[in-house]
């Protein structure tokens, strides 16, 4: 099952068209994404922190929790799952755990994780240390189709495109299958494309051009929509007024695990 998912993702990318990947928050949202015809689903640390713990993602989630959430989503769908592996933890253990969970791809970042998404000073690992983590992750995989994506937060954290590109070049040399520059616009993305000879993953930024990336993550798609809808429903104060069967919302009656 897991190896089939990794091969499926490779085949999908080989078509040469941008792959739009909505972010799930849980197994149910992942199944809805699949039901609407998307070919891949994403689970990130932001959605995991919110849905599992009700907290903001500040870089403190454990490998165990991230893998548990990824495994839950893998078991709910038949499409490939891309997962957030944060900074890679101990890369050999992280790769083994995500492969065992049935994930098709992970991204590993060069952010230290400390205070992420807060006003605290943001720090990056050294280029060499981050590259070594990518090298270790590549060496640890047992499935050659399992995608390892190298993410750099250099442009997001420092606004430094040159550092971002230099880092991604090192990570590509270390064996990353794809590179992932966070929060770049169309002009920056074009420069990364020109200078780094690897396929691109990006997070969609409203109003920016996404067509030049192989994978576009809509990382908080489900969690933000669910939160907004629940806020509205609770504010209306119509508890007990909704009698529509759950399967009518889903479009199918079986809401259990796909077999």
NUDREN-443252 format. One record per residue: x, y, z of N, C-alpha, C, O in turn; residue number from 1. Coordinates in steps of 0.2 Angstrom, whole numbers, plus 5000, padded with zeros to 4 digits. Layout:
N
     nX     nY     nZ    caX    caY    caZ     cX     cY     cZ     oX     oY     oZ   num
      X      Y      Z      X      Y      Z      X      Y      Z      X      Y      Z   NUM
...
//
This chain:
259
     nX     nY     nZ    caX    caY    caZ     cX     cY     cZ     oX     oY     oZ   num
   5004   4994   5000   5000   5000   5000   5004   5006   5000   5003   5011   4996     1
   5009   5007   5005   5014   5012   5005   5018   5013   4999   5018   5019   4996     2
   5021   5008   4996   5025   5009   4990   5021   5010   4984   5023   5014   4980     3
   5014   5008   4984   5010   5010   4979   5009   5017   4979   5008   5021   4973     4
   5008   5020   4985   5006   5027   4985   5012   5031   4983   5011   5037   4980     5
   5018   5029   4985   5024   5033   4983   5025   5033   4975   5027   5038   4972     6
   5024   5027   4972   5024   5027   4965   5019   5031   4962   5020   5034   4956     7
   5013   5031   4965   5007   5035   4962   5009   5042   4962   5008   5045   4957     8
   5012   5045   4967   5014   5052   4967   5019   5053   4962   5019   5058   4959     9
   5024   5049   4961   5029   5050   4956   5026   5050   4949   5028   5054   4945    10
   5022   5045   4948   5018   5045   4941   5014   5052   4940   5014   5054   4934    11
   5011   5054   4945   5007   5060   4944   5011   5066   4943   5010   5070   4938    12
   5017   5067   4946   5021   5072   4945   5025   5072   4938   5026   5077   4935    13
   5025   5066   4935   5029   5065   4929   5024   5067   4923   5027   5068   4918    14
   5018   5069   4924   5014   5071   4919   5016   5079   4917   5014   5081   4912    15
   5020   5082   4922   5022   5088   4920   5017   5094   4922   5018   5100   4919    16
   5012   5093   4925   5007   5098   4927   5007   5100   4934   5009   5095   4938    17
   5006   5106   4936   5006   5108   4943   5001   5104   4947   4995   5103   4945    18
   5003   5101   4953   4999   5097   4957   4996   5101   4963   5000   5103   4967    19
   4990   5103   4963   4987   5106   4969   4985   5101   4974   4981   5096   4973    20
   4988   5103   4980   4987   5098   4986   4984   5102   4992   4987   5105   4995    21
   4977   5101   4993   4974   5104   4999   4976   5101   5005   4978   5095   5006    22
   4977   5105   5010   4979   5103   5017   4973   5100   5021   4968   5103   5021    23
   4974   5094   5024   4968   5091   5028   4970   5093   5035   4975   5095   5037    24
   4965   5093   5039   4966   5094   5047   4965   5087   5050   4967   5086   5056    25
   4962   5082   5047   4960   5076   5050   4958   5071   5045   4958   5072   5039    26
   4956   5065   5047   4954   5060   5042   4948   5061   5038   4948   5060   5032    27
   4943   5065   5042   4937   5066   5038   4938   5071   5033   4936   5071   5027    28
   4942   5077   5034   4943   5082   5029   4947   5079   5023   4947   5081   5018    29
   4952   5074   5025   4956   5071   5020   4951   5067   5015   4952   5067   5009    30
   4946   5063   5018   4942   5059   5014   4938   5064   5009   4936   5062   5004    31
   4936   5070   5012   4932   5075   5008   4936   5077   5002   4934   5078   4996    32
   4943   5079   5003   4947   5081   4998   4948   5075   4993   4947   5077   4987    33
   4948   5069   4995   4949   5064   4990   4942   5063   4986   4942   5062   4980    34
   4937   5064   4989   4930   5063   4986   4929   5068   4981   4925   5067   4976    35
   4932   5074   4982   4931   5080   4977   4936   5079   4971   4937   5084   4967    36
   4940   5074   4971   4944   5072   4965   4951   5074   4965   4955   5074   4960    37
   4953   5077   4971   4961   5079   4972   4965   5072   4972   4963   5067   4974    38
   4971   5073   4969   4975   5067   4968   4980   5066   4974   4984   5061   4974    39
   4980   5071   4978   4985   5070   4984   4982   5075   4990   4978   5079   4988    40
   4985   5073   4996   4982   5077   5002   4988   5078   5006   4993   5075   5006    41
   4988   5084   5010   4994   5086   5014   4992   5087   5021   4986   5089   5022    42
   4996   5085   5025   4995   5086   5033   5001   5090   5035   5007   5087   5035    43
   5000   5096   5038   5006   5100   5040   5006   5100   5048   5001   5098   5051    44
   5011   5103   5051   5011   5104   5058   5006   5109   5061   5004   5108   5066    45
   5005   5114   5056   5000   5119   5059   4993   5116   5060   4990   5117   5065    46
   4991   5112   5055   4984   5109   5056   4984   5103   5061   4979   5103   5065    47
   4990   5100   5062   4990   5095   5067   4990   5098   5074   4987   5096   5078    48
   4994   5103   5075   4994   5107   5081   4987   5109   5083   4984   5109   5089    49
   4983   5112   5078   4976   5115   5079   4971   5109   5081   4967   5110   5085    50
   4971   5104   5076   4966   5099   5077   4967   5094   5083   4962   5092   5086    51
   4974   5093   5084   4975   5088   5089   4975   5091   5096   4973   5088   5101    52
   4978   5097   5097   4980   5100   5103   4976   5107   5104   4976   5109   5110    53
   4973   5109   5099   4970   5116   5100   4975   5122   5101   4973   5126   5105    54
   4981   5121   5098   4986   5126   5100   4989   5128   5093   4988   5125   5088    55
   4993   5134   5093   4996   5137   5088   5003   5132   5087   5005   5130   5091    56
   5005   5132   5080   5011   5128   5079   5017   5133   5080   5018   5137   5077    57
   5020   5131   5086   5026   5135   5088   5032   5131   5087   5037   5132   5091    58
   5032   5125   5083   5038   5121   5082   5040   5116   5088   5045   5114   5089    59
   5035   5115   5092   5036   5110   5098   5033   5103   5097   5033   5100   5102    60
   5030   5102   5091   5027   5095   5091   5032   5090   5090   5037   5091   5087    61
   5030   5084   5093   5035   5078   5093   5034   5075   5086   5029   5075   5083    62
   5039   5071   5085   5039   5066   5079   5034   5061   5079   5030   5060   5075    63
   5033   5059   5085   5027   5054   5087   5021   5056   5085   5017   5053   5082    64
   5019   5063   5087   5012   5065   5086   5011   5067   5078   5006   5065   5076    65
   5017   5069   5075   5016   5071   5068   5015   5064   5064   5011   5064   5059    66
   5018   5059   5066   5018   5053   5062   5011   5050   5064   5008   5047   5059    67
   5008   5050   5070   5002   5048   5072   4996   5051   5067   4992   5047   5065    68
   4997   5057   5067   4992   5061   5063   4992   5059   5055   4987   5058   5052    69
   4998   5058   5053   4999   5056   5046   4997   5049   5045   4993   5048   5039    70
   4998   5045   5049   4996   5038   5048   4988   5038   5048   4985   5034   5044    71
   4985   5042   5053   4977   5042   5053   4975   5044   5046   4970   5041   5043    72
   4978   5049   5043   4976   5051   5036   4977   5046   5031   4973   5045   5026    73
   4983   5043   5031   4985   5038   5026   4979   5033   5026   4977   5030   5021    74
   4977   5031   5032   4972   5025   5032   4965   5027   5030   4961   5023   5029    75
   4964   5034   5030   4957   5036   5028   4957   5037   5020   4951   5037   5018    76
   4962   5037   5017   4961   5039   5009   4966   5034   5005   4970   5030   5008    77
   4964   5034   4999   4968   5030   4994   4973   5034   4990   4977   5031   4986    78
   4973   5040   4991   4977   5045   4987   4984   5046   4991   4984   5045   4997    79
   4989   5048   4988   4996   5049   4992   4995   5055   4997   4991   5059   4996    80
   4999   5054   5002   4999   5059   5007   5006   5062   5008   5011   5058   5008    81
   5006   5069   5008   5012   5072   5009   5012   5075   5016   5007   5078   5019    82
   5018   5074   5020   5018   5076   5027   5023   5081   5029   5029   5081   5026    83
   5022   5084   5034   5027   5089   5037   5031   5086   5042   5029   5083   5047    84
   5038   5085   5040   5043   5082   5045   5047   5087   5049   5052   5086   5052    85
   5044   5094   5049   5048   5099   5053   5055   5099   5051   5057   5099   5045    86
   5060   5100   5056   5067   5100   5054   5070   5093   5053   5076   5093   5053    87
   5066   5088   5053   5069   5081   5052   5070   5077   5058   5072   5071   5058    88
   5070   5080   5064   5072   5077   5070   5078   5073   5069   5083   5076   5067    89
   5078   5067   5071   5084   5062   5069   5082   5059   5062   5078   5055   5062    90
   5085   5062   5057   5082   5060   5050   5081   5053   5049   5076   5051   5046    91
   5086   5048   5051   5085   5041   5050   5078   5039   5053   5075   5035   5050    92
   5077   5041   5059   5071   5038   5063   5065   5042   5060   5060   5038   5059    93
   5065   5048   5058   5060   5051   5055   5058   5048   5048   5052   5047   5047    94
   5062   5047   5044   5061   5044   5037   5058   5037   5038   5053   5035   5035    95
   5061   5033   5043   5058   5026   5044   5051   5027   5047   5047   5023   5045    96
   5050   5031   5051   5043   5032   5054   5038   5034   5049   5032   5031   5049    97
   5039   5039   5045   5035   5041   5040   5034   5036   5034   5028   5035   5032    98
   5039   5032   5032   5038   5027   5028   5034   5022   5030   5029   5019   5027    99
   5035   5020   5037   5031   5015   5040   5023   5017   5040   5019   5013   5040   100
   5022   5023   5041   5015   5026   5041   5012   5026   5035   5006   5027   5034   101
   5016   5025   5029   5013   5025   5023   5013   5031   5019   5009   5032   5014   102
   5016   5036   5022   5017   5043   5018   5021   5042   5012   5025   5038   5011   103
   5019   5046   5007   5022   5046   5000   5028   5051   5000   5033   5050   4996   104
   5028   5056   5004   5033   5062   5004   5033   5066   5010   5028   5066   5014   105
   5039   5068   5012   5040   5073   5018   5044   5079   5016   5048   5078   5011   106
   5043   5084   5019   5047   5090   5018   5051   5091   5025   5048   5091   5030   107
   5057   5093   5024   5062   5094   5030   5064   5101   5029   5067   5103   5024   108
   5064   5105   5034   5065   5112   5034   5072   5114   5038   5074   5110   5042   109
   5075   5120   5036   5081   5122   5039   5079   5127   5045   5084   5130   5048   110
   5073   5128   5047   5071   5132   5053   5072   5128   5059   5071   5122   5059   111
   5075   5131   5064   5076   5128   5070   5070   5126   5074   5070   5121   5078   112
   5064   5129   5072   5058   5127   5075   5056   5131   5081   5050   5132   5083   113
   5061   5134   5084   5060   5138   5091   5056   5144   5089   5058   5148   5086   114
   5050   5145   5093   5046   5151   5092   5043   5152   5085   5041   5157   5084   115
   5042   5147   5081   5039   5148   5075   5032   5150   5075   5029   5148   5080   116
   5030   5155   5071   5024   5158   5071   5023   5162   5077   5017   5163   5079   117
   5028   5165   5080   5027   5169   5085   5031   5176   5084   5035   5176   5078   118
   5032   5180   5088   5036   5186   5088   5043   5185   5090   5047   5190   5090   119
   5044   5179   5092   5051   5178   5095   5056   5178   5089   5054   5177   5083   120
   5063   5179   5090   5067   5179   5085   5067   5172   5081   5067   5167   5085   121
   5068   5172   5075   5068   5166   5071   5075   5164   5069   5079   5169   5067   122
   5076   5158   5070   5083   5156   5068   5083   5150   5063   5079   5146   5063   123
   5088   5150   5059   5089   5144   5054   5095   5140   5056   5100   5143   5059   124
   5095   5134   5055   5101   5130   5055   5106   5132   5050   5105   5135   5045   125
   5113   5131   5051   5118   5132   5047   5116   5128   5040   5113   5123   5040   126
   5119   5131   5034   5118   5128   5028   5120   5120   5028   5117   5116   5026   127
   5126   5120   5031   5130   5113   5031   5126   5108   5035   5125   5102   5034   128
   5124   5110   5041   5120   5106   5046   5113   5104   5042   5112   5098   5043   129
   5110   5109   5039   5104   5107   5036   5105   5102   5030   5101   5098   5029   130
   5110   5103   5026   5111   5099   5021   5113   5092   5023   5111   5087   5020   131
   5117   5091   5029   5118   5085   5031   5112   5081   5034   5112   5075   5033   132
   5107   5085   5036   5101   5081   5038   5097   5079   5032   5094   5073   5032   133
   5097   5082   5026   5094   5080   5020   5098   5074   5018   5095   5069   5016   134
   5105   5074   5018   5109   5068   5016   5107   5062   5020   5107   5057   5017   135
   5106   5063   5026   5105   5057   5031   5098   5055   5029   5097   5049   5030   136
   5093   5059   5028   5086   5057   5026   5086   5053   5020   5083   5048   5020   137
   5090   5055   5015   5090   5052   5008   5093   5045   5009   5091   5040   5007   138
   5098   5044   5013   5102   5038   5014   5097   5033   5018   5098   5027   5018   139
   5093   5036   5022   5089   5031   5027   5083   5028   5023   5080   5023   5026   140
   5080   5031   5018   5074   5028   5015   5075   5021   5012   5081   5020   5009   141
   5070   5017   5012   5071   5011   5010   5067   5010   5003   5067   5005   4999   142
   5062   5015   5002   5058   5015   4996   5061   5021   4991   5061   5027   4993   143
   5064   5019   4986   5067   5024   4981   5062   5029   4979   5064   5035   4977   144
   5056   5028   4979   5050   5032   4976   5048   5037   4982   5045   5042   4980   145
   5050   5036   4988   5048   5040   4994   5051   5047   4992   5058   5047   4992   146
   5048   5052   4992   5050   5059   4990   5053   5063   4997   5049   5063   5002   147
   5059   5065   4996   5061   5069   5002   5062   5076   4999   5066   5078   4994   148
   5059   5081   5002   5058   5088   4999   5062   5092   5004   5061   5092   5010   149
   5067   5096   5002   5071   5101   5006   5068   5108   5006   5067   5111   5001   150
   5066   5110   5012   5063   5117   5013   5068   5122   5016   5071   5120   5021   151
   5068   5128   5013   5072   5133   5016   5067   5139   5018   5063   5141   5014   152
   5068   5141   5024   5064   5147   5026   5068   5153   5026   5066   5158   5029   153
   5074   5153   5023   5078   5159   5023   5075   5165   5020   5076   5171   5022   154
   5071   5165   5015   5067   5171   5012   5062   5173   5017   5061   5179   5018   155
   5058   5168   5019   5053   5170   5024   5055   5173   5030   5053   5178   5032   156
   5061   5171   5033   5063   5173   5040   5067   5179   5039   5066   5184   5043   157
   5072   5180   5034   5076   5185   5033   5075   5189   5027   5079   5194   5026   158
   5071   5187   5022   5070   5191   5016   5076   5190   5011   5077   5194   5007   159
   5080   5185   5012   5086   5184   5009   5086   5179   5004   5087   5173   5005   160
   5085   5181   4997   5084   5176   4992   5090   5173   4990   5091   5167   4989   161
   5096   5176   4991   5103   5173   4989   5104   5168   4994   5107   5162   4992   162
   5103   5169   5000   5104   5164   5005   5100   5158   5004   5102   5152   5004   163
   5093   5159   5002   5088   5154   5001   5091   5150   4995   5091   5143   4996   164
   5093   5153   4990   5095   5149   4984   5101   5145   4985   5102   5139   4983   165
   5106   5148   4989   5112   5144   4991   5111   5138   4995   5114   5133   4994   166
   5106   5139   5000   5104   5133   5004   5101   5128   4999   5103   5122   5000   167
   5096   5130   4995   5093   5125   4991   5097   5121   4986   5097   5115   4985   168
   5103   5125   4984   5108   5122   4980   5111   5116   4984   5113   5111   4981   169
   5113   5118   4990   5117   5113   4994   5112   5107   4996   5114   5101   4995   170
   5106   5108   4997   5101   5103   4999   5100   5098   4992   5099   5092   4993   171
   5100   5101   4987   5099   5098   4980   5105   5093   4979   5104   5087   4978   172
   5111   5096   4981   5117   5092   4980   5117   5086   4985   5120   5081   4984   173
   5114   5087   4991   5113   5082   4996   5109   5076   4994   5108   5071   4998   174
   5105   5077   4989   5100   5072   4987   5093   5073   4987   5089   5069   4986   175
   5091   5079   4989   5084   5081   4989   5080   5080   4983   5083   5081   4977   176
   5074   5077   4983   5071   5076   4976   5068   5082   4974   5067   5083   4968   177
   5066   5087   4978   5062   5093   4977   5065   5098   4982   5068   5097   4987   178
   5064   5105   4980   5066   5110   4984   5060   5114   4986   5055   5115   4981   179
   5059   5118   4992   5053   5121   4994   5055   5128   4997   5057   5128   5003   180
   5055   5133   4993   5057   5140   4996   5050   5143   4999   5045   5143   4995   181
   5050   5144   5005   5044   5147   5008   5043   5154   5007   5047   5158   5007   182
   5036   5156   5006   5034   5163   5005   5037   5167   5000   5038   5173   5000   183
   5039   5163   4994   5042   5167   4989   5036   5169   4984   5031   5166   4984   184
   5037   5175   4980   5033   5177   4975   5035   5174   4969   5039   5170   4968   185
   5031   5177   4963   5033   5174   4957   5040   5176   4954   5043   5171   4951   186
   5042   5182   4956   5049   5183   4953   5054   5179   4957   5059   5177   4953   187
   5053   5178   4963   5058   5174   4967   5058   5167   4965   5063   5164   4964   188
   5052   5165   4964   5051   5158   4962   5055   5156   4955   5058   5151   4954   189
   5054   5161   4950   5057   5161   4944   5065   5160   4945   5068   5157   4941   190
   5067   5164   4949   5075   5164   4950   5077   5157   4953   5082   5155   4951   191
   5073   5155   4958   5075   5148   4961   5074   5143   4955   5079   5139   4955   192
   5069   5143   4951   5069   5139   4946   5075   5139   4941   5078   5134   4939   193
   5077   5145   4940   5083   5146   4935   5089   5143   4938   5094   5141   4934   194
   5090   5143   4945   5097   5142   4947   5097   5136   4951   5103   5133   4953   195
   5091   5132   4953   5092   5126   4956   5088   5121   4952   5082   5121   4950   196
   5092   5116   4950   5090   5111   4945   5086   5105   4949   5088   5099   4948   197
   5081   5107   4952   5076   5102   4955   5069   5105   4954   5068   5111   4954   198
   5064   5100   4954   5057   5102   4954   5055   5106   4961   5059   5106   4966   199
   5050   5110   4960   5048   5115   4966   5042   5113   4969   5037   5111   4966   200
   5042   5114   4976   5036   5114   4980   5035   5121   4983   5040   5124   4985   201
   5029   5123   4983   5028   5130   4986   5021   5129   4990   5017   5125   4989   202
   5021   5134   4995   5014   5136   4998   5011   5141   4994   5014   5146   4992   203
   5004   5140   4992   5001   5145   4988   5000   5152   4992   4999   5152   4998   204
   5002   5157   4989   5001   5164   4991   4996   5167   4987   4997   5168   4981   205
   4990   5169   4990   4985   5173   4986   4988   5178   4982   4991   5183   4984   206
   4986   5178   4976   4988   5184   4971   4994   5182   4968   4996   5186   4963   207
   4998   5177   4970   5004   5176   4966   5003   5170   4961   4998   5166   4961   208
   5008   5169   4957   5008   5164   4952   5010   5158   4954   5016   5157   4957   209
   5006   5152   4954   5008   5146   4956   5010   5141   4951   5012   5135   4952   210
   5009   5143   4945   5009   5138   4939   5016   5136   4938   5017   5131   4934   211
   5021   5139   4941   5028   5137   4939   5031   5132   4944   5037   5131   4944   212
   5027   5129   4949   5029   5124   4954   5026   5117   4952   5020   5117   4950   213
   5029   5112   4954   5027   5105   4952   5021   5104   4958   5016   5100   4956   214
   5022   5106   4964   5017   5105   4969   5016   5111   4973   5020   5115   4975   215
   5009   5113   4973   5007   5118   4977   5003   5116   4983   4998   5113   4982   216
   5005   5118   4989   5002   5116   4995   4997   5121   4997   4999   5127   4998   217
   4991   5120   4998   4986   5124   5001   4986   5122   5009   4981   5118   5011   218
   4991   5124   5012   4993   5120   5019   4987   5120   5024   4987   5116   5028   219
   4984   5126   5025   4979   5127   5030   4972   5127   5027   4967   5130   5031   220
   4971   5124   5021   4965   5125   5018   4959   5122   5023   4954   5126   5024   221
   4959   5116   5025   4954   5113   5029   4953   5116   5036   4947   5118   5038   222
   4958   5117   5039   4958   5120   5046   4955   5127   5046   4951   5128   5051   223
   4957   5131   5042   4954   5138   5042   4947   5138   5040   4943   5142   5043   224
   4945   5134   5035   4938   5134   5033   4933   5131   5038   4928   5133   5040   225
   4936   5125   5041   4932   5122   5047   4931   5127   5053   4925   5128   5055   226
   4936   5130   5054   4936   5135   5060   4931   5141   5058   4927   5143   5063   227
   4931   5143   5052   4927   5149   5051   4919   5147   5050   4915   5150   5053   228
   4918   5141   5048   4911   5138   5047   4908   5137   5054   4903   5138   5056   229
   4912   5134   5059   4910   5132   5065   4909   5139   5069   4904   5139   5073   230
   4913   5144   5068   4912   5150   5072   4906   5153   5070   4902   5156   5074   231
   4904   5153   5063   4898   5156   5061   4892   5152   5064   4887   5155   5066   232
   4892   5146   5064   4887   5142   5066   4885   5143   5073   4880   5143   5076   233
   4891   5143   5077   4890   5144   5084   4887   5151   5086   4883   5152   5091   234
   4890   5156   5082   4887   5163   5083   4880   5164   5081   4877   5168   5084   235
   4877   5160   5077   4870   5160   5075   4866   5157   5081   4860   5159   5081   236
   4869   5153   5085   4865   5150   5091   4860   5145   5089   4855   5145   5093   237
   4860   5142   5083   4855   5138   5081   4856   5130   5083   4856   5126   5079   238
   4858   5129   5089   4860   5122   5091   4853   5118   5090   4848   5120   5092   239
   4854   5112   5088   4849   5107   5087   4844   5108   5081   4840   5105   5080   240
   4845   5114   5077   4841   5115   5072   4843   5112   5065   4839   5112   5060   241
   4849   5109   5065   4852   5106   5059   4850   5098   5060   4853   5095   5064   242
   4846   5096   5056   4844   5089   5056   4846   5085   5050   4844   5079   5049   243
   4850   5088   5045   4852   5085   5039   4857   5079   5041   4862   5080   5044   244
   4856   5073   5038   4860   5068   5039   4867   5069   5037   4869   5073   5032   245
   4872   5066   5041   4879   5068   5040   4881   5065   5033   4885   5069   5029   246
   4878   5060   5030   4880   5057   5024   4878   5062   5018   4881   5062   5013   247
   4873   5066   5019   4871   5071   5014   4877   5076   5013   4878   5079   5008   248
   4880   5078   5018   4886   5083   5018   4892   5079   5014   4895   5083   5010   249
   4893   5073   5016   4899   5070   5013   4898   5067   5006   4903   5067   5002   250
   4892   5066   5004   4890   5064   4997   4891   5056   4996   4890   5054   4991   251
   4892   5053   5002   4892   5046   5002   4890   5043   5009   4892   5047   5014   252
   4888   5037   5010   4886   5035   5016   4891   5032   5020   4891   5032   5026   253
   4896   5029   5017   4901   5026   5021   4906   5031   5024   4910   5034   5020   254
   4906   5033   5030   4911   5037   5033   4916   5034   5037   4920   5037   5040   255
   4917   5027   5036   4922   5024   5040   4928   5023   5036   4929   5027   5031   256
   4933   5019   5038   4939   5019   5035   4939   5015   5028   4935   5011   5027   257
   4942   5018   5023   4943   5014   5016   4946   5008   5017   4952   5008   5020   258
   4944   5003   5014   4947   4996   5015   4950   4995   5008   4953   4989   5007   259
//
